[in-house]
C-alpha cells in the first residue's frame, strides 16, 4: 500500500537499533515522514498514512520489527 507514498517506505536494517537512533534515521532518509515510536504491547491506529512510520520498540528500547510507512 506504500506504493503511492513518496520516498523510502521500509527500513529492515533498523531492527535491533536503539529507538531514538531509528527515528532520526527514518526521518533523515525520508523527509516526507514523521517517526512514531510505539512501545511493545501498545496498539496503533489501523488507518494508513503516507507521512507516518511506526517504530515498535522492545521494553529495553530497541526496534523489534521492520519500521514501515503506514
Residue, then its C-alpha position, 0 to 999 in steps of 0.5 A: x500500500x506504500x506504493x503511492x507514498x513518496x520516498x523510502x517506505x521500509x527500513x529492515x536494517x533498523x531492527x535491533x537499533x536503539x529507538x531514538x537512533x531509528x527515528x532520526x534515521x527514518x526521518x533523515x532518509x525520508x523527509x516526507x515522514x514523521x517517526x512514531x515510536x510505539x512501545x511493545x504491547x501498545x496498539x496503533x491506529x489501523x488507518x494508513x498514512x503516507x507521512x507516518x512510520x511506526x517504530x515498535x520498540x522492545x521494553x529495553x528500547x530497541x526496534x523489534x520489527x521492520x519500521x514501515x510507512x503506514 
